[in-house]
């Protein structure tokens, strides 16, 4: 990436110190290493990408390699260990493994401060030395300190291959961008450390885990949704369902509900005209509660100040499996899609993703237990 203003290695080192990214000792070590390989510390570079190697010479950050030098699993382990080290000991990574299940699906596993994390991976072949960058980036994002620490990982170079990364505050990242670095990628998730006291893999564990890591407003919204559940469904059943409706949380009852919904709303316009419709609100509750009885899953809620945030600000159903298995759906969205597309049994297929996610999780656990 070309820049209008040329910069030198010495200026870059001074910037790292000024922003509190490097100590004076680290900067001096980096400059000495650069001199030792014949670099002119005062040579001006218009492409600031050429300066970022100094980060490594200062003993800072980590690098995302174009391809690993040995086994892929070892390459992922080295990358994650290096990224975690940026947090200065508050993030500990162990148990890094690539696991392939009986269907040939592969996942990257590691533990962050004792918590197991999984990400699906795709590689060109069993012998390839190129990482799955989607999985690698997701994993790096899991390793920010989190809690009350505002830092996230920033890529300093334009190209991700052989790029240098630093763990930075927003102010430090802005300072490096003003210096002239491209800073094209930021990675980080909203993380709170802590483990549930409930028995692992039980419904209670997943619900407690949600509360540990949810915002206060998310917890409040979820509680407000769940508290009247039984009473709301009883009123819905009495006021809006025919006497012969199979109110038994079965797949057959979902088919019966589909017919009622399609008969009541002839399209999206009719649904929008019935904003606050008690029948539709009860149907949302029934769809979610039926999922809870058909598959290992639970209600969740994620509050966001962004009104356009995906999967936020509405009750969701999520599978009782790690996030990497991606089993969730919105009962509200499932019912609205039914009204729009008017496809019989499509609602059931959309809901079944939560059960499929749990099945996928159990497959990979079995594979790992057998050395897969």
LOMARMAR-519872 format. One record per atom (N, C-alpha, C): residue in one letter; x, y, z. Coordinates in pm, whole numbers, plus 50000, padded with zeros to 5 digits. Layout:
N
aXYZ;...
***
This chain:
372
x500854988050000;x500005000050000;x500885012450000;x500725021049904;x501525033149898;x500965043949989;x501825052050045;x501425062950133;x502055075750084;x501365086950105;x501875099850058;x503115103950135;x503195100050262;x504305104050347;x505235092250369;x506535094150347;x507495083450370;x507835082750518;x508155070650565;x508505068550705;x509735059850716;x510405060750830;x511615052950854;x511385042950966;x512315033250976;x512255023751087;x512375030851221;x513225040851227;x513395048051354;x512095055051394;x511435061251296;x510155067851325;x509095057751369;x509115046151306;x508145035751344;x508385031351488;x509645029151523;x509975025151660;x509555035851760;x509795048351727;x509405059251815;x507875059851831;x507165056751723;x505705056651730;x505215045451821;x505835033651810;x505455022451897;x505635026052044;x506715033052074;x506975037152213;x505975047852256;x505765057652171;x504855068752205;x503445063852233;x503015053752160;x501655048552177;x501555038452291;x502685035252353;x502655025752463;x502565011352419;x502885008752292;x502854995152239;x504164987952273;x505274994952266;x506594989452297;x507254998052403;x508124991852483;x508944999452575;x510155004852498;x510845014052559;x512055019252495;x513085008152475;x513154998952571;x514094987752560;x513724978652444;x512444975652429;x512014967152317;x512294973952184;x512024986752176;x512274994152051;x513764994252019;x514594996252122;x516044996452099;x516524982852051;x515984972052109;x516354958552066;x515964956351920;x514754960751884;x514294959051747;x515154966551648;x515504978751679;x516344986651589;x517734980551576;x518264975351687;x519584968951681;x519544956551592;x518484948951600;x518344937151515;x518244941151369;x517514951851342;x517394956651204;x518744961151150;x519504968151230;x520844972451188;x521744960551161;x521574950151243;x522434938351230;x522234931251097;x521074932751036;x520834926250906;x521004936350792;x521624947750823;x521984957250719;x520944967550684;x519904969350769;x518874979250739;x519354993250780;x519025003050698;x519295017050728;x518095022450808;x518325025950933;x517225030051021;x516585043050977;x517265050950895;x516725063850852;x516335064150704;x516355052350642;x515865051650503;x514355053350502;x513875061350408;x512445064150401;x511745053750312;x510625048550362;x509825038750289;x508445044750263;x508035044750138;x506675049350107;x505655038450135;x506095025850128;x505205014750157;x505455010450302;x504565014050392;x504775011250534;x504714996350566;x504154988150476;x504194973650495;x505614968650516;x506574975450454;x507964971150463;x508574973850600;x507894981450683;x508404984650816;x507914974950924;x506854967550897;x506174960451005;x506974948651060;x508004944050986;x508834933251039;x509484937351171;x509604950451195;x510224955451317;x509434950951440;x508144948751425;x507324943851536;x507904930851591;x508234921651500;x508824909051544;x510204910851604;x510994919851548;x512334922351602;x512274928251742;x511164935151773;x510984940751907;x510424930452005;x510114918551955;x509534908252042;x508074910452071;x507364916651976;x505954919851994;x505104912251893;x503824910751923;x502864905751827;x503114891651778;x502504888351665;x502664875351602;x502434876951453;x502734866351379;x502654866751233;x501754855551183;x500904858551085;x500104848151021;x500854843250897;x501344830950899;x502184826150789;x501394823150664;x502034824550548;x501374820850423;x501044805950423;x501964797650471;x501704783550491;x502604778650603;x502174767950670;x502934763050785;x504114754850736;x505124753750821;x506344746750781;x506274731750804;x505344727350890;x505214713150919;x503764708650910;x503314701151010;x501924696551011;x500974708151039;x499794707450978;x498814718150996;x498444719951143;x498224708951213;x497834710051353;x498884717651433;x500164714851406;x501234722051474;x501244736851435;x500904739651308;x500864753451264;x499774761351335;x498584755351350;x497524762051424;x497934764151569;x498564754051629;x498964755151769;x499954766651787;x500944767551699;x501934778151711;x501274791951697;x500364793151599;x499684805851578;x498884809851702;x498124800451758;x497274803751872;x498084806451997;x499174799052018;x500034801852132;x500624815952122;x501074819652002;x501674832851983;x500644843952004;x499414841751953;x498374851951970;x498004853452118;x497864842152188;x497504842752330;x498574849752412;x499834847952373;x500934854052448;x500854869252448;x500184875052349;x500064889652342;x499304895352461;x498474886952526;x497674891752639;x498464891952769;x499724887752765;x500574888652883;x500224879052994;x499594867852963;x499314857753064;x497854856653103;x497024866253062;x495604865553099;x494824855753012;x495394851752899;x494764841852811;x495734830152794;x495264818252828;x496084806152818;x495414796552721;x496164791952622;x495654782552522;x496314768952542;x495514758352534;x496084744852535;x495144735652458;x495544723052445;x494724712452384;x494304716052242;x495254720752161;x494964724152021;x494964711351937;x493924709251858;x493844697051777;x492954699451656;x493264692551546;x492374691451431;x491694677851439;x490374677951438;x489614665551457;x488694663451338;x488734651451279;x487884648151165;x486874637551208;x485584640051182;x484554630651225;x484314619751121;x483334611251149;x483064599751064;x482594603350924;x482094615750908;x481634620250776;x482704628150701;x483894628950761;x484974636450697;x484974651250727;x484064655750813;x484034669950852;x485124672450956;x485864683450939;x487004686151025;x486774698951106;x487264698651231;x487114710051321;x488444712951390;x488684725851413;x489794730151496;x489294731551638;x489974724951731;x489624725751873;x490774731751952;x490464739752050;x491454744352149;x490694748652273;x491444750252381;x490844755452503;x491424769252535;x490544778452565;x490924791952608;x490564793152756;x491564794252842;x491344795052987;x490394784053035;x490604771952984;x489834760453026;x488564757952950;x488134767152865;x486904765552788;x487194759752651;x486504748952615;x486674742952483;x485994751552377;x486724753852268;x486214761652155;x486434753552028;x485444753551940;x485504745951815;x485204755251698;x485934753051587;x485644760151463;x485744750251346;x484744749951257;x484844741351139;x485954746051047;x486624736550982;x487724740050891;x487534733250757;x488144739050655;x488204732950523;x489614734650470;x490224723750425;x491564724150369;x491544717550232;x492474721750148;x492504716650010;x492714701650006;x493514696250098;x493764681950105;x494334678850242;x494464665850271;x495024661850401;x496464666350417;x497164668250305;x498584671650312;x498844686650292;x497784694550271;x498004708850245;x498644715650366;x499434725750339;x500044733250448;x499464747350459;x498354749550390;x497684762550397;x496534761750498;x496514771150591;x495454771450691;x494124775750630;x493054772150699;x491744777750670;x491704791350738;x491754802050658;x491874815350717;x490624819450792;x489464814750749;x488234817950823;x488314812250964;x488734799550974;x488854793251105;x489954799951188;x491094802751124;x492204808951196;x491814822651249;x491134830551167;x490744843951211;x489704843151323;x488754833951312;x487774832351419;x488464828551549;x489454819551540;x490164815051659;x490984826551721;x491624834551638;x492364846051689;x491414855451763;x490234857551706;x489264866251770;x488824861351906;x488894848151928;x488524842352058;x489574845152166;x490734850152128;x491854851152221;x492124865152272;x491224874552246;x491374887652309;x491194885952460;x491794894552540;x491624893152686;x490164894152731;x489384902852665;x487984904152702;x487784909852840;x486664905852903;x486284911053033;x486224926353024;x487034933653098;x487014948253089;x488184953753008;x488904944952938;x490044949052857;x489544952552717;x489774964952669;x489204969152541;x490014965052419;x491134958152437;x492014955452324;x491464944752229;x491814946352103;x491494936452000;x492714934851911;x492704924251830;x493834921551741;x493684929351611;x494804935251567;x494804943051443;x495904938151351;x495544936051225;x496514932451121;x497164945251071;x498494945551071;x499214957751033;x499444958750882;x499584947250815;x499914946950672;x498654945950587;x498764950050463;x497624949550372;x497204935250344;x498164926250323;x497904912250288;x498014903750414;x497074894350432;x497084885850552;x498234875950553;x498724871850435;x499824862350431;x501104868850484;x501714862550584;x502934867550647;x502744881350710;x501514884550748;x501224897550810;x501584897350958;x501924909051008;x502164910651151;x500914916251218;x500674911451341;x499484915151418;x499914920151556;x499104929451609;x499304934351745;x497964934651818;x498014932951949;x496854934452035;x496834948952083;x495814956552042;x495834971052059;x494544976452119;x494684987352193;x493504995152231;x493015002752109;x491775007652112;x491305015751998;x492185027851972;x492695034052079;x493545045752062;x494885042151997;x495455030752036;x496715026451976;x496525022951828;x495425016251797;x495155012851657;x494995025551573;x494285035351627;x494115048051554;x495455054851533;x496335054251634;x497645060451621;x498485054151512;x498445040651500;x499205033951394;x498615036751257;x497295038051251;x496665041451124;x497065055551082;x497125064751177;x497555078351147;x499025078751105;x499815069451158;x501215068451117;x501325064450970;x500345056450924;x500345052650783;x500195037950757;x499995029850862;x499795015550840;x498385012950789;x498205002750703;x496885000350645;x495834995650745;x496194987050841;x495284982350946;x493964977150888;x493994967350795;x492774963450724;x491834954250802;x492354947250904;x491534937250973;x491614939251123;x490454938951190;x490374939051336;x489614926551380;x490154919351477;x489534907051526;x489374907851677;x488214903951723;x487984903551866;x486524900651895;x486264893452001;x484904890452042;x484674895952182;x483414897952215;x483094902652348;x483164890552441;x484234889952523;x484524878052602;x484454881252750;x483824872352825;x483894872552970;x484304858553015;x485394857853088;x485814844953139;x484904840553254;x484844827653274;x483994821953379;x483364809153329;x483204799553418;x482624786653381;x481434783653471;x480374777653417;x479204774353497;x479534764053606;x478774764553712;x478934754753820;x478154741953791;x477204742553698;x476374730853665;x477204719953597;x476664707853595;x477344696653531;x477504699453381;x478714697853326;x478944700853184;x478004693153091;x477634699752982;x476814694252874;x475354692052912;x474934696453029;x473524695653067;x472824708453023;x471484708053011;x470774720552979;x471064731653078;x471204728053206;x471494738153308;x472844744653283;x473824736853235;x475164742353207;x475074752953098;x474354749752991;x474274759152879;x473514771752919;x472434770352996;x471684782153036;x472494790853132;x473214784553224;x474064792253315;x475204799053239;x475744792053141;x476824797853062;x476344810052985;x475134809452930;x474574821052862;x474534833152957;x474074830953077;x473924841953172;x475274847553214;x476274838853226;x477594843553264;x478174853253161;x477854850753034;x478504858252926;x477574868052856;x476334869052902;x475394878552842;x475484892052912;x475084902452842;x475014915652904;x473824916152999;x473834925953086;x472744927353182;x471404929153111;x471384937053003;x470144939352930;x469684926652860;x470614918652810;x470244905952747;x469584896652848;x470154896052968;x469574887553074;x468194892553113;x468044905753123;x466744911253161;x465684907953056;x466034909452929;x465074906652821;x464694891952818;x465674883252837;x465374868952836;x464464865252952;x464744870553071;x463904867653187;x462474872553164;x462344884253104;x461004889753079;x460234881152978;x460954874752888;x460324866052789;x459924852552851;x460774847052934;x460534833652987;x459554833353104;x459534843753184;x458734843453307;x457264840153284;x456594846353186;x455164843453166;x454894832053067;x455904823853034;x455764814252925;x454554805052941;x454474798153053;x453384788453071;x452024795153068;x451894806453138;x450604813253142;x450224818553003;x451214823852930;x450934829252797;x450484818252702;x451114806552710;x450724795452622;x449344790152659;x449034789852788;x447694785452829;x446624794752775;x446864807952783;x445904817652729;x445784816152578;x446914814152511;x446924812552365;x446114800252325;x446324789552398;x445604777052366;x444104778852382;x443704785552490;x442274787252518;x441614796952419;x442314807752388;x441704818352308;x441804816352158;x442844809252111;x443134809451967;x443214795851898;x443244784951972;x443404771951908;x442084764251907;x441844756751799;x440654748251797;x440784736951897;x439674731351938;x439674720952041;x440474708651999;x440534705951869;x441224693751823;x442704696051792;x443234707851828;x444664710251802;x445504701151892;x446484693951834;x447324684851913;x448394692551993;x448014697852106;x448884706352188;x449844697352267;x450784691152194;x451644681252259;x453124682952222;x453504694452166;x454894697152130;x455494686652037;x454704681851944;x455154671551851;x455364677551712;x455994669651624;x456124674051486;x454764675251419;x453824666351456;x452474667351401;x451804680351442;x452064684851565;x451464697351610;x452024709251531;x453294708351488;x453864718951406;x453184719351269;x452874707651216;x452154707351088;x450774713651104;x450104710651215;x448784716651241;x448914731751258;x449974736151323;x450184750451342;x450444757351208;x451184750851120;x451434756450987;x450114759450917;x449184749950924;x447894751750856;x447124763450915;x447164764751048;x446464775951113;x447074789351073;x448394790051071;x449084802451036;x448784806450892;x448854796850801;x448614799950660;x447164803950635;x446244798150711;x444834801850696;x444574815850750;x445304819750853;x445064832750917;x445734844250841;x446904841750783;x447644852250713;x447894848050569;x447324855350475;x447464851450334;x448724857050269;x449564863950347;x450824869150295;x451444878650396;x452664883350366;x453374892350458;x452594905050491;x451834910150395;x451084922450420;x450054920350529;x449384908950526;x448384905950629;x449034904650765;x450224898950767;x450954897350894;x451384910950948;x451884919650861;x452324932850906;x451144941250954;x449984938950893;x448784946450934;x448314942151072;x448734930451116;x448314925151245;x449434926151347;x450124937551350;x451224939651444;x450704937851587;x451414929851665;x450984927151802;x449914916551811;x449674909451703;x448654898951700;x448934888351807;x447974885851895;x448174876352004;x448344862051953;x447654858851844;x447804845351789;x449244843151742;x449784852851668;x451144851251616;x452164850751731;x451994859251830;x452924859251944;x452884845852016;x451724840152031;x451614827052094;x452244816152008;x452104817451876;x452714807651786;x454234808051798;x454814820051812;x456264821351831;x456684813751956;x455944815552064;x456264808452188;x456134793352170;x455084788952104;x454864774552090;x455944768152004;x456344774851897;x457404769351812;x458684767451893;x459054777451972;x460274776352052;x460174765552158;x459064765052228;x458904754952334;x458854740852275;x458304739452156;x458294726252091;x459704722052056;x460514731452006;x461914728251976;x462634723252102;x462364729352217;x463014725352342;x462694710952379;x461534706252337;x461134692652372;x461544682452266;x461874687352147;x462284678252039;x463794676452032;x464544686852068;x465994686452053;x466674692752175;x467954689652200;x468684696152309;x468994710752273;x468214720052323;x468394734152289;x467794742752400;x467914756052385;x467374765052488;x467074778552426;x466274786552499;x466014800352459;x467244808952490;x467564818352403;x468614828152430;x468134841852384;x468864852052428;x468544865752386;x469834873752386;x470074881052278;x471244889752268;x470774903852239;x470924912552336;x470564926552315;x471654933652237;x471254942552149;x472204950852075;x471604964652055;x472454974952065;x472004988452036;x471884991051885;x472414981551806;x472314982551660;x471024975951615;x470034983351567;x468754977351528;x468854967951409;x469974968551335;x470134959951218;x471014947851247;x471384945951373;x472234934651410;x471504921451386;x472194912051322;x471584899051291;x471424890851418;x470294884551433;x470014875551546;x470044882751680;x469784895551682;x469774903051806;x468394908951831;x468114911651959;x466894918452001;x465634910551973;x465744897551977;x464574888851969;x464914875352032;x463914868352088;x464194855152146;x464614845352038;x465684838052065;x466224828251972;x466254814552038;x466254804151954;x466484790552000;x467874786551954;x468704781752048;x470084777852016;x470344763752067;x471054756051987;x471364742252024;x472284741652144;x472174730952222;x473084728652334;x474354722252279;x475154730652215;x476424726752154;x477264739452145;x478584738152134;x479424750152122;x479054758652002;x479424771352008;x479044780851902;x479534776551765;x480654769351758;x481204765351630;x480314756051550;x479254750651612;x478354741651540;x477104748751491;x476944761251528;x476014770651462;x474594765451447;x474004760451553;x472614755951546;x471694765551618;x471044774551546;x470104783751609;x469084788351505;x467924792751555;x466934798651466;x466044807951547;x465414816951475;x464444826251533;x463034820951505;x462264817351608;x460884812951583;x460064823351509;x460284836051541;x459574846651472;x459894846351323;x461184845251290;x461594845151149;x461074832751077;x461104821351144;x460614808951084;x459144810351045;x458334816051134;x456914817651106;x456674828150997;x457444838850997;x457294849050893;x457694843450756;x458724834950755;x459134828650630;x458044819250579;x457394812250670;x456274803550632;x455174811750565;x454814823050623;x453754831450567;x454164836650429;x455434839950413;x455904845550285;x456004834850177;x456644823450210;x456914813450108;x455824802950094;x455034801050201;x453874792150197;x454254778150152;x455344773050209;x455854759750175;x455624750350292;x454824740150272;x454494730850379;x455734723550427;x455834721750557;x456924714650626;x458264721950621;x458334733250552;x459594740650548;x459964745750688;x458974749050767;x459214753950902;x459944743450985;x459504731150977;x460134720351052;x461584718351009;x461834719350880;x463194717550830;x464104728750880;x463604741050885;x464404752150935;x464724750451083;x463784745051158;x463984743051301;x464954731751331;x465014721951244;x465804709851272;x467304712651279;x467724724651239;x469154727751243;x469714726551384;x468894729051485;x469424728251622;x469744713851660;x468914704551617;x469204690451644;x470384685551563;x470494690251439;x471624686151354;x472944691151411;x472934703151471;x474164708551531;x474624699851646;x473684695351729;x474044686551841;x474584673251789;x473954667851684;x474454655351625;x475874657051574;x476134668251506;x477494670851455;x478494671851569;x478094678251676;x478974679551792;x479294665851852;x478304657351864;x478524644051921;x479404635551829;x479264637451699;x480104630151604;x481584633651624;x481864646451637;x483264650551650;x483814646651787;x482964646451891;x483404641752021;x483774626852016;x482954618951944;x483254604651930;x484564602851854;x484754610751749;x485974609751669;x487194613151755;x487064623251837;x488214627051920;x488504616352024;x487454610352078;x487654599952178;x488374587852119;x488194585751987;x488834574451918;x490084578851842;x490594590851873;x491824595351810;x491654600751670;x490444605851637;x490184610751501;x490824624151474;
***
